[in-house]
Structure formats: structure tokens, C-alpha cells
Amino acid sequence: MEQCRGARAMLSWSQEDLAQAADVSRQTVADYERGARVPISNNLKSMAQALEKAGIEFLPDNGIRFTRNRPV
């Protein structure tokens, strides 16, 4: 879940920001990021879609990049 943490940093998002955007709990995001739980596919998909909608592109070999201007 390093990609998740890195993507949040690129967006200046907190765990709560990602949780709200992905419609999951903040605790879910925190647990996944620290490896306390394995993400279930629906939550992982929701989190990835929220980050992609905000402009994150997931790259091979666990890379990420910001692909568009941040909304004001």
C-alpha cells in the first residue's frame, strides 16, 4: 500500500480525505496502509478509482504519477 500513501502525499490528502472519496472508513485506509489487513477487492477498487479521479496514474512496478492539475 505504499502506492496509496504516496498518492495521498501527491494530492496532499489525509487518510480521511481518501476514505471519504472512496466511501470507506478512515480506519480501513489506515489498516491497509500499515499492513494490518489485506484489502478486499471492492475497497481496493474504490480507493484506486478515487485516486485516479483525482489525477493519480498507477504505473508498473508499483509506481505512481500525478497526471493533471489539481482542482482548486
mmJSON file of the N, C-alpha and C atoms, coordinates in Angstrom:
{"data_MODEL":{"atom_site":{
"group_PDB":["ATOM","ATOM","ATOM","ATOM","ATOM","ATOM","ATOM","ATOM","ATOM","ATOM","ATOM","ATOM","ATOM","ATOM","ATOM","ATOM","ATOM","ATOM","ATOM","ATOM","ATOM","ATOM","ATOM","ATOM","ATOM","ATOM","ATOM","ATOM","ATOM","ATOM","ATOM","ATOM","ATOM","ATOM","ATOM","ATOM","ATOM","ATOM","ATOM","ATOM","ATOM","ATOM","ATOM","ATOM","ATOM","ATOM","ATOM","ATOM","ATOM","ATOM","ATOM","ATOM","ATOM","ATOM","ATOM","ATOM","ATOM","ATOM","ATOM","ATOM","ATOM","ATOM","ATOM","ATOM","ATOM","ATOM","ATOM","ATOM","ATOM","ATOM","ATOM","ATOM","ATOM","ATOM","ATOM","ATOM","ATOM","ATOM","ATOM","ATOM","ATOM","ATOM","ATOM","ATOM","ATOM","ATOM","ATOM","ATOM","ATOM","ATOM","ATOM","ATOM","ATOM","ATOM","ATOM","ATOM","ATOM","ATOM","ATOM","ATOM","ATOM","ATOM","ATOM","ATOM","ATOM","ATOM","ATOM","ATOM","ATOM","ATOM","ATOM","ATOM","ATOM","ATOM","ATOM","ATOM","ATOM","ATOM","ATOM","ATOM","ATOM","ATOM","ATOM","ATOM","ATOM","ATOM","ATOM","ATOM","ATOM","ATOM","ATOM","ATOM","ATOM","ATOM","ATOM","ATOM","ATOM","ATOM","ATOM","ATOM","ATOM","ATOM","ATOM","ATOM","ATOM","ATOM","ATOM","ATOM","ATOM","ATOM","ATOM","ATOM","ATOM","ATOM","ATOM","ATOM","ATOM","ATOM","ATOM","ATOM","ATOM","ATOM","ATOM","ATOM","ATOM","ATOM","ATOM","ATOM","ATOM","ATOM","ATOM","ATOM","ATOM","ATOM","ATOM","ATOM","ATOM","ATOM","ATOM","ATOM","ATOM","ATOM","ATOM","ATOM","ATOM","ATOM","ATOM","ATOM","ATOM","ATOM","ATOM","ATOM","ATOM","ATOM","ATOM","ATOM","ATOM","ATOM","ATOM","ATOM","ATOM","ATOM","ATOM","ATOM","ATOM","ATOM","ATOM","ATOM","ATOM","ATOM","ATOM","ATOM","ATOM","ATOM","ATOM","ATOM"],
"id":[1,2,3,4,5,6,7,8,9,10,11,12,13,14,15,16,17,18,19,20,21,22,23,24,25,26,27,28,29,30,31,32,33,34,35,36,37,38,39,40,41,42,43,44,45,46,47,48,49,50,51,52,53,54,55,56,57,58,59,60,61,62,63,64,65,66,67,68,69,70,71,72,73,74,75,76,77,78,79,80,81,82,83,84,85,86,87,88,89,90,91,92,93,94,95,96,97,98,99,100,101,102,103,104,105,106,107,108,109,110,111,112,113,114,115,116,117,118,119,120,121,122,123,124,125,126,127,128,129,130,131,132,133,134,135,136,137,138,139,140,141,142,143,144,145,146,147,148,149,150,151,152,153,154,155,156,157,158,159,160,161,162,163,164,165,166,167,168,169,170,171,172,173,174,175,176,177,178,179,180,181,182,183,184,185,186,187,188,189,190,191,192,193,194,195,196,197,198,199,200,201,202,203,204,205,206,207,208,209,210,211,212,213,214,215,216],
"type_symbol":["N","C","C","N","C","C","N","C","C","N","C","C","N","C","C","N","C","C","N","C","C","N","C","C","N","C","C","N","C","C","N","C","C","N","C","C","N","C","C","N","C","C","N","C","C","N","C","C","N","C","C","N","C","C","N","C","C","N","C","C","N","C","C","N","C","C","N","C","C","N","C","C","N","C","C","N","C","C","N","C","C","N","C","C","N","C","C","N","C","C","N","C","C","N","C","C","N","C","C","N","C","C","N","C","C","N","C","C","N","C","C","N","C","C","N","C","C","N","C","C","N","C","C","N","C","C","N","C","C","N","C","C","N","C","C","N","C","C","N","C","C","N","C","C","N","C","C","N","C","C","N","C","C","N","C","C","N","C","C","N","C","C","N","C","C","N","C","C","N","C","C","N","C","C","N","C","C","N","C","C","N","C","C","N","C","C","N","C","C","N","C","C","N","C","C","N","C","C","N","C","C","N","C","C","N","C","C","N","C","C","N","C","C","N","C","C"],
"label_atom_id":["N","CA","C","N","CA","C","N","CA","C","N","CA","C","N","CA","C","N","CA","C","N","CA","C","N","CA","C","N","CA","C","N","CA","C","N","CA","C","N","CA","C","N","CA","C","N","CA","C","N","CA","C","N","CA","C","N","CA","C","N","CA","C","N","CA","C","N","CA","C","N","CA","C","N","CA","C","N","CA","C","N","CA","C","N","CA","C","N","CA","C","N","CA","C","N","CA","C","N","CA","C","N","CA","C","N","CA","C","N","CA","C","N","CA","C","N","CA","C","N","CA","C","N","CA","C","N","CA","C","N","CA","C","N","CA","C","N","CA","C","N","CA","C","N","CA","C","N","CA","C","N","CA","C","N","CA","C","N","CA","C","N","CA","C","N","CA","C","N","CA","C","N","CA","C","N","CA","C","N","CA","C","N","CA","C","N","CA","C","N","CA","C","N","CA","C","N","CA","C","N","CA","C","N","CA","C","N","CA","C","N","CA","C","N","CA","C","N","CA","C","N","CA","C","N","CA","C","N","CA","C","N","CA","C","N","CA","C","N","CA","C","N","CA","C","N","CA","C","N","CA","C"],
"label_alt_id":[null,null,null,null,null,null,null,null,null,null,null,null,null,null,null,null,null,null,null,null,null,null,null,null,null,null,null,null,null,null,null,null,null,null,null,null,null,null,null,null,null,null,null,null,null,null,null,null,null,null,null,null,null,null,null,null,null,null,null,null,null,null,null,null,null,null,null,null,null,null,null,null,null,null,null,null,null,null,null,null,null,null,null,null,null,null,null,null,null,null,null,null,null,null,null,null,null,null,null,null,null,null,null,null,null,null,null,null,null,null,null,null,null,null,null,null,null,null,null,null,null,null,null,null,null,null,null,null,null,null,null,null,null,null,null,null,null,null,null,null,null,null,null,null,null,null,null,null,null,null,null,null,null,null,null,null,null,null,null,null,null,null,null,null,null,null,null,null,null,null,null,null,null,null,null,null,null,null,null,null,null,null,null,null,null,null,null,null,null,null,null,null,null,null,null,null,null,null,null,null,null,null,null,null,null,null,null,null,null,null,null,null,null,null,null,null],
"label_comp_id":["MET","MET","MET","GLU","GLU","GLU","GLN","GLN","GLN","CYS","CYS","CYS","ARG","ARG","ARG","GLY","GLY","GLY","ALA","ALA","ALA","ARG","ARG","ARG","ALA","ALA","ALA","MET","MET","MET","LEU","LEU","LEU","SER","SER","SER","TRP","TRP","TRP","SER","SER","SER","GLN","GLN","GLN","GLU","GLU","GLU","ASP","ASP","ASP","LEU","LEU","LEU","ALA","ALA","ALA","GLN","GLN","GLN","ALA","ALA","ALA","ALA","ALA","ALA","ASP","ASP","ASP","VAL","VAL","VAL","SER","SER","SER","ARG","ARG","ARG","GLN","GLN","GLN","THR","THR","THR","VAL","VAL","VAL","ALA","ALA","ALA","ASP","ASP","ASP","TYR","TYR","TYR","GLU","GLU","GLU","ARG","ARG","ARG","GLY","GLY","GLY","ALA","ALA","ALA","ARG","ARG","ARG","VAL","VAL","VAL","PRO","PRO","PRO","ILE","ILE","ILE","SER","SER","SER","ASN","ASN","ASN","ASN","ASN","ASN","LEU","LEU","LEU","LYS","LYS","LYS","SER","SER","SER","MET","MET","MET","ALA","ALA","ALA","GLN","GLN","GLN","ALA","ALA","ALA","LEU","LEU","LEU","GLU","GLU","GLU","LYS","LYS","LYS","ALA","ALA","ALA","GLY","GLY","GLY","ILE","ILE","ILE","GLU","GLU","GLU","PHE","PHE","PHE","LEU","LEU","LEU","PRO","PRO","PRO","ASP","ASP","ASP","ASN","ASN","ASN","GLY","GLY","GLY","ILE","ILE","ILE","ARG","ARG","ARG","PHE","PHE","PHE","THR","THR","THR","ARG","ARG","ARG","ASN","ASN","ASN","ARG","ARG","ARG","PRO","PRO","PRO","VAL","VAL","VAL"],
"label_asym_id":["A","A","A","A","A","A","A","A","A","A","A","A","A","A","A","A","A","A","A","A","A","A","A","A","A","A","A","A","A","A","A","A","A","A","A","A","A","A","A","A","A","A","A","A","A","A","A","A","A","A","A","A","A","A","A","A","A","A","A","A","A","A","A","A","A","A","A","A","A","A","A","A","A","A","A","A","A","A","A","A","A","A","A","A","A","A","A","A","A","A","A","A","A","A","A","A","A","A","A","A","A","A","A","A","A","A","A","A","A","A","A","A","A","A","A","A","A","A","A","A","A","A","A","A","A","A","A","A","A","A","A","A","A","A","A","A","A","A","A","A","A","A","A","A","A","A","A","A","A","A","A","A","A","A","A","A","A","A","A","A","A","A","A","A","A","A","A","A","A","A","A","A","A","A","A","A","A","A","A","A","A","A","A","A","A","A","A","A","A","A","A","A","A","A","A","A","A","A","A","A","A","A","A","A","A","A","A","A","A","A","A","A","A","A","A","A"],
"label_entity_id":["1","1","1","1","1","1","1","1","1","1","1","1","1","1","1","1","1","1","1","1","1","1","1","1","1","1","1","1","1","1","1","1","1","1","1","1","1","1","1","1","1","1","1","1","1","1","1","1","1","1","1","1","1","1","1","1","1","1","1","1","1","1","1","1","1","1","1","1","1","1","1","1","1","1","1","1","1","1","1","1","1","1","1","1","1","1","1","1","1","1","1","1","1","1","1","1","1","1","1","1","1","1","1","1","1","1","1","1","1","1","1","1","1","1","1","1","1","1","1","1","1","1","1","1","1","1","1","1","1","1","1","1","1","1","1","1","1","1","1","1","1","1","1","1","1","1","1","1","1","1","1","1","1","1","1","1","1","1","1","1","1","1","1","1","1","1","1","1","1","1","1","1","1","1","1","1","1","1","1","1","1","1","1","1","1","1","1","1","1","1","1","1","1","1","1","1","1","1","1","1","1","1","1","1","1","1","1","1","1","1","1","1","1","1","1","1"],
"label_seq_id":[1,1,1,2,2,2,3,3,3,4,4,4,5,5,5,6,6,6,7,7,7,8,8,8,9,9,9,10,10,10,11,11,11,12,12,12,13,13,13,14,14,14,15,15,15,16,16,16,17,17,17,18,18,18,19,19,19,20,20,20,21,21,21,22,22,22,23,23,23,24,24,24,25,25,25,26,26,26,27,27,27,28,28,28,29,29,29,30,30,30,31,31,31,32,32,32,33,33,33,34,34,34,35,35,35,36,36,36,37,37,37,38,38,38,39,39,39,40,40,40,41,41,41,42,42,42,43,43,43,44,44,44,45,45,45,46,46,46,47,47,47,48,48,48,49,49,49,50,50,50,51,51,51,52,52,52,53,53,53,54,54,54,55,55,55,56,56,56,57,57,57,58,58,58,59,59,59,60,60,60,61,61,61,62,62,62,63,63,63,64,64,64,65,65,65,66,66,66,67,67,67,68,68,68,69,69,69,70,70,70,71,71,71,72,72,72],
"pdbx_PDB_ins_code":[null,null,null,null,null,null,null,null,null,null,null,null,null,null,null,null,null,null,null,null,null,null,null,null,null,null,null,null,null,null,null,null,null,null,null,null,null,null,null,null,null,null,null,null,null,null,null,null,null,null,null,null,null,null,null,null,null,null,null,null,null,null,null,null,null,null,null,null,null,null,null,null,null,null,null,null,null,null,null,null,null,null,null,null,null,null,null,null,null,null,null,null,null,null,null,null,null,null,null,null,null,null,null,null,null,null,null,null,null,null,null,null,null,null,null,null,null,null,null,null,null,null,null,null,null,null,null,null,null,null,null,null,null,null,null,null,null,null,null,null,null,null,null,null,null,null,null,null,null,null,null,null,null,null,null,null,null,null,null,null,null,null,null,null,null,null,null,null,null,null,null,null,null,null,null,null,null,null,null,null,null,null,null,null,null,null,null,null,null,null,null,null,null,null,null,null,null,null,null,null,null,null,null,null,null,null,null,null,null,null,null,null,null,null,null,null],
"Cartn_x":[0.813,0.0,0.854,2.127,2.995,2.477,1.912,1.354,0.236,-0.567,-1.681,-1.149,-0.194,0.382,1.064,1.805,2.474,1.489,0.432,-0.593,-1.272,-1.568,-2.178,-1.253,0.041,1.006,1.034,1.006,0.996,-0.223,-1.325,-2.574,-2.756,-1.846,-1.992,-3.287,-3.624,-4.825,-4.474,-5.343,-5.239,-5.885,-5.721,-6.433,-7.937,-8.395,-9.829,-10.296,-9.479,-9.843,-10.045,-9.089,-9.205,-10.405,-10.603,-11.725,-13.054,-13.207,-14.447,-14.617,-13.546,-13.619,-13.923,-13.448,-13.625,-14.803,-15.454,-16.59,-16.205,-15.069,-14.623,-14.297,-14.058,-13.734,-12.265,-11.958,-10.578,-9.755,-10.352,-9.651,-9.277,-10.138,-9.837,-8.587,-8.527,-7.349,-6.105,-6.209,-5.061,-4.598,-5.526,-5.176,-4.489,-4.98,-4.383,-2.974,-2.823,-1.521,-0.454,-0.828,0.181,0.263,-0.516,-0.443,-1.147,-2.025,-2.753,-3.852,-4.326,-5.354,-5.028,-5.469,-5.354,-6.594,-6.415,-7.583,-8.514,-9.812,-10.769,-10.917,-11.238,-11.203,-12.111,-13.287,-14.198,-13.613,-13.033,-12.435,-11.208,-10.38,-9.181,-9.55,-10.563,-11.034,-11.579,-12.346,-12.906,-11.809,-10.809,-9.697,-8.901,-8.619,-7.87,-8.65,-9.944,-10.764,-10.799,-10.883,-10.897,-9.582,-8.477,-7.164,-6.996,-7.45,-7.368,-8.224,-9.399,-10.285,-9.627,-8.798,-8.102,-6.828,-6.489,-5.353,-4.152,-4.275,-3.167,-3.205,-2.055,-1.926,-1.032,-1.501,-0.721,0.13,1.425,2.383,2.88,3.438,4.02,5.1,5.373,6.404,6.124,4.832,4.396,4.673,4.741,4.958,3.641,3.753,2.608,3.091,2.174,2.495,1.208,1.39,0.266,0.107,-1.087,-1.266,-2.014,-2.55,-3.262,-3.25,-3.639,-3.659,-4.662,-4.302,-5.2,-6.362,-7.535,-8.678,-8.455,-8.937,-8.76,-9.853],
"Cartn_y":[-1.207,0.0,1.268,1.103,2.281,3.222,2.643,3.482,4.361,3.812,4.554,5.732,5.462,6.505,7.58,7.133,8.077,8.912,8.283,9.007,10.044,9.661,10.631,11.821,11.551,12.637,13.574,13.014,13.838,14.755,14.273,15.038,15.892,15.743,16.402,15.971,14.693,14.127,13.435,13.561,12.789,11.42,10.551,9.268,9.501,10.478,10.798,11.274,12.08,12.544,11.361,10.433,9.258,8.412,8.233,7.433,8.005,9.318,9.94,9.795,10.008,9.921,8.493,7.504,6.102,5.439,6.172,5.645,4.412,4.545,3.536,4.276,3.554,4.221,4.636,5.655,6.081,4.943,4.176,3.048,2.006,1.805,0.883,1.338,2.617,3.156,2.977,3.331,3.219,1.774,0.858,-0.561,-1.092,-0.723,-1.183,-0.612,0.667,1.304,0.721,0.336,-0.217,-1.742,-2.337,-3.772,-4.597,-3.971,-4.688,-5.575,-5.215,-6.013,-6.073,-7.138,-7.257,-6.607,-5.703,-5.032,-6.015,-5.843,-6.619,-5.912,-6.657,-6.129,-4.911,-4.903,-3.756,-2.484,-2.58,-1.401,-0.934,-1.865,-1.514,-0.815,-1.342,-0.739,0.668,0.845,2.162,3.172,2.732,3.624,3.99,3.007,3.27,4.22,4.012,4.871,6.305,6.467,7.807,8.529,7.819,8.42,8.73,7.836,8.075,9.269,9.386,10.518,11.838,11.797,12.996,13.278,12.379,12.643,11.744,10.701,9.77,8.684,8.37,7.247,6.201,4.972,3.869,3.277,3.116,2.641,1.248,0.531,-0.788,-0.682,-1.774,-1.855,-0.927,-0.79,-0.029,1.469,2.005,3.439,4.198,5.504,6.402,7.717,8.458,9.824,10.627,11.936,12.85,13.272,13.151,13.336,14.596,15.335,16.552,17.545,18.761,19.804,19.469,19.778,19.557,20.528,20.074,21.003,22.057,23.246,24.353,24.334],
"Cartn_z":[0.0,0.0,0.0,-0.34,-0.471,-1.559,-2.627,-3.686,-3.138,-2.29,-1.699,-0.882,-0.028,0.816,-0.045,-1.061,-1.954,-2.755,-3.226,-3.979,-3.096,-1.871,-0.947,-0.747,-0.607,-0.408,-1.615,-2.817,-4.033,-4.075,-3.559,-3.571,-2.322,-1.365,-0.053,0.621,0.462,1.073,2.379,3.334,4.569,4.348,5.322,5.251,5.213,5.939,5.953,4.585,3.907,2.558,1.613,1.645,0.779,1.183,2.467,2.948,2.445,2.545,2.079,0.576,-0.17,-1.628,-2.098,-1.337,-1.721,-1.025,-0.13,0.629,1.456,2.152,3.115,4.408,5.475,6.732,6.768,7.567,7.737,8.319,9.218,9.822,8.771,7.787,6.696,5.947,5.59,4.9,5.769,7.039,7.949,8.081,8.243,8.379,7.128,5.968,4.712,4.564,4.851,4.672,5.593,6.766,7.676,7.615,6.732,6.526,7.58,8.343,9.387,8.811,7.623,6.939,5.456,4.826,3.377,2.773,1.808,1.225,0.52,0.736,-0.053,-1.402,-2.412,-3.778,-3.982,-3.399,-3.577,-2.987,-1.792,-1.162,-1.927,-2.352,-3.105,-4.406,-5.081,-6.328,-6.085,-5.028,-4.702,-4.395,-3.645,-3.304,-4.555,-5.405,-6.636,-7.546,-7.678,-8.531,-7.999,-6.693,-6.108,-6.395,-6.256,-6.522,-8.006,-8.869,-10.31,-10.716,-10.138,-10.438,-10.049,-9.014,-8.549,-9.35,-10.288,-11.167,-10.984,-10.182,-9.973,-11.049,-11.591,-12.525,-11.872,-11.836,-11.288,-12.411,-12.147,-13.136,-12.781,-13.761,-13.47,-12.397,-11.764,-10.718,-9.54,-9.196,-8.024,-8.102,-9.315,-9.472,-9.51,-9.309,-9.418,-10.001,-10.617,-11.022,-11.051,-10.922,-10.984,-12.428,-12.981,-14.416,-14.836,-13.894,-14.291,-13.145,-13.449,-12.426,-11.351,-10.138,-9.008,-9.07,-8.695,-8.645,-7.571,-7.849,-6.893,-5.863],
"occupancy":[1.0,1.0,1.0,1.0,1.0,1.0,1.0,1.0,1.0,1.0,1.0,1.0,1.0,1.0,1.0,1.0,1.0,1.0,1.0,1.0,1.0,1.0,1.0,1.0,1.0,1.0,1.0,1.0,1.0,1.0,1.0,1.0,1.0,1.0,1.0,1.0,1.0,1.0,1.0,1.0,1.0,1.0,1.0,1.0,1.0,1.0,1.0,1.0,1.0,1.0,1.0,1.0,1.0,1.0,1.0,1.0,1.0,1.0,1.0,1.0,1.0,1.0,1.0,1.0,1.0,1.0,1.0,1.0,1.0,1.0,1.0,1.0,1.0,1.0,1.0,1.0,1.0,1.0,1.0,1.0,1.0,1.0,1.0,1.0,1.0,1.0,1.0,1.0,1.0,1.0,1.0,1.0,1.0,1.0,1.0,1.0,1.0,1.0,1.0,1.0,1.0,1.0,1.0,1.0,1.0,1.0,1.0,1.0,1.0,1.0,1.0,1.0,1.0,1.0,1.0,1.0,1.0,1.0,1.0,1.0,1.0,1.0,1.0,1.0,1.0,1.0,1.0,1.0,1.0,1.0,1.0,1.0,1.0,1.0,1.0,1.0,1.0,1.0,1.0,1.0,1.0,1.0,1.0,1.0,1.0,1.0,1.0,1.0,1.0,1.0,1.0,1.0,1.0,1.0,1.0,1.0,1.0,1.0,1.0,1.0,1.0,1.0,1.0,1.0,1.0,1.0,1.0,1.0,1.0,1.0,1.0,1.0,1.0,1.0,1.0,1.0,1.0,1.0,1.0,1.0,1.0,1.0,1.0,1.0,1.0,1.0,1.0,1.0,1.0,1.0,1.0,1.0,1.0,1.0,1.0,1.0,1.0,1.0,1.0,1.0,1.0,1.0,1.0,1.0,1.0,1.0,1.0,1.0,1.0,1.0,1.0,1.0,1.0,1.0,1.0,1.0],
"B_iso_or_equiv":[0.0,0.0,0.0,0.0,0.0,0.0,0.0,0.0,0.0,0.0,0.0,0.0,0.0,0.0,0.0,0.0,0.0,0.0,0.0,0.0,0.0,0.0,0.0,0.0,0.0,0.0,0.0,0.0,0.0,0.0,0.0,0.0,0.0,0.0,0.0,0.0,0.0,0.0,0.0,0.0,0.0,0.0,0.0,0.0,0.0,0.0,0.0,0.0,0.0,0.0,0.0,0.0,0.0,0.0,0.0,0.0,0.0,0.0,0.0,0.0,0.0,0.0,0.0,0.0,0.0,0.0,0.0,0.0,0.0,0.0,0.0,0.0,0.0,0.0,0.0,0.0,0.0,0.0,0.0,0.0,0.0,0.0,0.0,0.0,0.0,0.0,0.0,0.0,0.0,0.0,0.0,0.0,0.0,0.0,0.0,0.0,0.0,0.0,0.0,0.0,0.0,0.0,0.0,0.0,0.0,0.0,0.0,0.0,0.0,0.0,0.0,0.0,0.0,0.0,0.0,0.0,0.0,0.0,0.0,0.0,0.0,0.0,0.0,0.0,0.0,0.0,0.0,0.0,0.0,0.0,0.0,0.0,0.0,0.0,0.0,0.0,0.0,0.0,0.0,0.0,0.0,0.0,0.0,0.0,0.0,0.0,0.0,0.0,0.0,0.0,0.0,0.0,0.0,0.0,0.0,0.0,0.0,0.0,0.0,0.0,0.0,0.0,0.0,0.0,0.0,0.0,0.0,0.0,0.0,0.0,0.0,0.0,0.0,0.0,0.0,0.0,0.0,0.0,0.0,0.0,0.0,0.0,0.0,0.0,0.0,0.0,0.0,0.0,0.0,0.0,0.0,0.0,0.0,0.0,0.0,0.0,0.0,0.0,0.0,0.0,0.0,0.0,0.0,0.0,0.0,0.0,0.0,0.0,0.0,0.0,0.0,0.0,0.0,0.0,0.0,0.0],
"pdbx_formal_charge":[null,null,null,null,null,null,null,null,null,null,null,null,null,null,null,null,null,null,null,null,null,null,null,null,null,null,null,null,null,null,null,null,null,null,null,null,null,null,null,null,null,null,null,null,null,null,null,null,null,null,null,null,null,null,null,null,null,null,null,null,null,null,null,null,null,null,null,null,null,null,null,null,null,null,null,null,null,null,null,null,null,null,null,null,null,null,null,null,null,null,null,null,null,null,null,null,null,null,null,null,null,null,null,null,null,null,null,null,null,null,null,null,null,null,null,null,null,null,null,null,null,null,null,null,null,null,null,null,null,null,null,null,null,null,null,null,null,null,null,null,null,null,null,null,null,null,null,null,null,null,null,null,null,null,null,null,null,null,null,null,null,null,null,null,null,null,null,null,null,null,null,null,null,null,null,null,null,null,null,null,null,null,null,null,null,null,null,null,null,null,null,null,null,null,null,null,null,null,null,null,null,null,null,null,null,null,null,null,null,null,null,null,null,null,null,null],
"auth_seq_id":[1,1,1,2,2,2,3,3,3,4,4,4,5,5,5,6,6,6,7,7,7,8,8,8,9,9,9,10,10,10,11,11,11,12,12,12,13,13,13,14,14,14,15,15,15,16,16,16,17,17,17,18,18,18,19,19,19,20,20,20,21,21,21,22,22,22,23,23,23,24,24,24,25,25,25,26,26,26,27,27,27,28,28,28,29,29,29,30,30,30,31,31,31,32,32,32,33,33,33,34,34,34,35,35,35,36,36,36,37,37,37,38,38,38,39,39,39,40,40,40,41,41,41,42,42,42,43,43,43,44,44,44,45,45,45,46,46,46,47,47,47,48,48,48,49,49,49,50,50,50,51,51,51,52,52,52,53,53,53,54,54,54,55,55,55,56,56,56,57,57,57,58,58,58,59,59,59,60,60,60,61,61,61,62,62,62,63,63,63,64,64,64,65,65,65,66,66,66,67,67,67,68,68,68,69,69,69,70,70,70,71,71,71,72,72,72],
"auth_comp_id":["MET","MET","MET","GLU","GLU","GLU","GLN","GLN","GLN","CYS","CYS","CYS","ARG","ARG","ARG","GLY","GLY","GLY","ALA","ALA","ALA","ARG","ARG","ARG","ALA","ALA","ALA","MET","MET","MET","LEU","LEU","LEU","SER","SER","SER","TRP","TRP","TRP","SER","SER","SER","GLN","GLN","GLN","GLU","GLU","GLU","ASP","ASP","ASP","LEU","LEU","LEU","ALA","ALA","ALA","GLN","GLN","GLN","ALA","ALA","ALA","ALA","ALA","ALA","ASP","ASP","ASP","VAL","VAL","VAL","SER","SER","SER","ARG","ARG","ARG","GLN","GLN","GLN","THR","THR","THR","VAL","VAL","VAL","ALA","ALA","ALA","ASP","ASP","ASP","TYR","TYR","TYR","GLU","GLU","GLU","ARG","ARG","ARG","GLY","GLY","GLY","ALA","ALA","ALA","ARG","ARG","ARG","VAL","VAL","VAL","PRO","PRO","PRO","ILE","ILE","ILE","SER","SER","SER","ASN","ASN","ASN","ASN","ASN","ASN","LEU","LEU","LEU","LYS","LYS","LYS","SER","SER","SER","MET","MET","MET","ALA","ALA","ALA","GLN","GLN","GLN","ALA","ALA","ALA","LEU","LEU","LEU","GLU","GLU","GLU","LYS","LYS","LYS","ALA","ALA","ALA","GLY","GLY","GLY","ILE","ILE","ILE","GLU","GLU","GLU","PHE","PHE","PHE","LEU","LEU","LEU","PRO","PRO","PRO","ASP","ASP","ASP","ASN","ASN","ASN","GLY","GLY","GLY","ILE","ILE","ILE","ARG","ARG","ARG","PHE","PHE","PHE","THR","THR","THR","ARG","ARG","ARG","ASN","ASN","ASN","ARG","ARG","ARG","PRO","PRO","PRO","VAL","VAL","VAL"],
"auth_asym_id":["A","A","A","A","A","A","A","A","A","A","A","A","A","A","A","A","A","A","A","A","A","A","A","A","A","A","A","A","A","A","A","A","A","A","A","A","A","A","A","A","A","A","A","A","A","A","A","A","A","A","A","A","A","A","A","A","A","A","A","A","A","A","A","A","A","A","A","A","A","A","A","A","A","A","A","A","A","A","A","A","A","A","A","A","A","A","A","A","A","A","A","A","A","A","A","A","A","A","A","A","A","A","A","A","A","A","A","A","A","A","A","A","A","A","A","A","A","A","A","A","A","A","A","A","A","A","A","A","A","A","A","A","A","A","A","A","A","A","A","A","A","A","A","A","A","A","A","A","A","A","A","A","A","A","A","A","A","A","A","A","A","A","A","A","A","A","A","A","A","A","A","A","A","A","A","A","A","A","A","A","A","A","A","A","A","A","A","A","A","A","A","A","A","A","A","A","A","A","A","A","A","A","A","A","A","A","A","A","A","A","A","A","A","A","A","A"],
"auth_atom_id":["N","CA","C","N","CA","C","N","CA","C","N","CA","C","N","CA","C","N","CA","C","N","CA","C","N","CA","C","N","CA","C","N","CA","C","N","CA","C","N","CA","C","N","CA","C","N","CA","C","N","CA","C","N","CA","C","N","CA","C","N","CA","C","N","CA","C","N","CA","C","N","CA","C","N","CA","C","N","CA","C","N","CA","C","N","CA","C","N","CA","C","N","CA","C","N","CA","C","N","CA","C","N","CA","C","N","CA","C","N","CA","C","N","CA","C","N","CA","C","N","CA","C","N","CA","C","N","CA","C","N","CA","C","N","CA","C","N","CA","C","N","CA","C","N","CA","C","N","CA","C","N","CA","C","N","CA","C","N","CA","C","N","CA","C","N","CA","C","N","CA","C","N","CA","C","N","CA","C","N","CA","C","N","CA","C","N","CA","C","N","CA","C","N","CA","C","N","CA","C","N","CA","C","N","CA","C","N","CA","C","N","CA","C","N","CA","C","N","CA","C","N","CA","C","N","CA","C","N","CA","C","N","CA","C","N","CA","C","N","CA","C","N","CA","C","N","CA","C","N","CA","C"],
"pdbx_PDB_model_num":[1,1,1,1,1,1,1,1,1,1,1,1,1,1,1,1,1,1,1,1,1,1,1,1,1,1,1,1,1,1,1,1,1,1,1,1,1,1,1,1,1,1,1,1,1,1,1,1,1,1,1,1,1,1,1,1,1,1,1,1,1,1,1,1,1,1,1,1,1,1,1,1,1,1,1,1,1,1,1,1,1,1,1,1,1,1,1,1,1,1,1,1,1,1,1,1,1,1,1,1,1,1,1,1,1,1,1,1,1,1,1,1,1,1,1,1,1,1,1,1,1,1,1,1,1,1,1,1,1,1,1,1,1,1,1,1,1,1,1,1,1,1,1,1,1,1,1,1,1,1,1,1,1,1,1,1,1,1,1,1,1,1,1,1,1,1,1,1,1,1,1,1,1,1,1,1,1,1,1,1,1,1,1,1,1,1,1,1,1,1,1,1,1,1,1,1,1,1,1,1,1,1,1,1,1,1,1,1,1,1,1,1,1,1,1,1]
}}}
